[in-house]
């Protein structure tokens, strides 16, 4: 599991900023659309004669009807196969350790990060306390504070990372929620239901408009150390075993980082020689993918085309995916272990 150097991760916050600030672009993509949250529900995917699902229905590991998270030109979804190799690539890979093998940081519960979707009518629940309130979003800009947290997250396992009802007391405890009607993403880490105070608490929280390329403010974190969204960088079962190619990068951790580069907005350490947050690793075209099953080859082909983005401090070369009972770690672990850090190269830092 990923671990963080929390004190290095954030500057101490002296004031509570308005939640609307997080949706102002700090240094947006050249093609960033408006940061205003979409309130238009997506086109209905129900077929004639199919009962309409109640808007507030909670769905774990929803395949999202094939919709792409964020626009096609978003940093998570950009094809980097033609991007230049950074001059420091060899040195950065050497810091990680060329012999370090890839590892899937996901599997059946309690491994990996779950996510859920809710309807637009899901009641919003106020987060009673953020550890880093000055870099957190209290709610959607222009609306009352609150996150659409269902009761299931408080009372049942597998809705929050580590698979403990209400989050528990240890681990990163990410909670990821998509409002599938308004196409908004709500993410928290260090999430906990405080029974004594009858409230939710979290380390920090971030809300993303999934139809926009808006970044966090420069220097701001999110539910991830790099200030990026977590969900779009997960290896998801429905994509791996679906009929289409995987069209996005994956989230990866390394043991230490040094500052940050675009698309990241936040640093979590100053380890000399380490890659910065936001570093993109790309699997070399020379990597031997023969012998892998078709689903696993899809994962590694995505690493060639879209790469890995360094998003947190943790164990070297751990790739994050969903917590899903359908994963088979007896298949995943040996397949990932066949690839080493030396099979990757660093794309030009800050490439966009």
Order of alpha helices (4+ residues) and beta strands (2+ residues): alpha-beta-alpha-beta-beta-beta-alpha-beta-beta-beta-beta-beta-alpha-beta-beta-alpha-beta-beta-alpha-beta
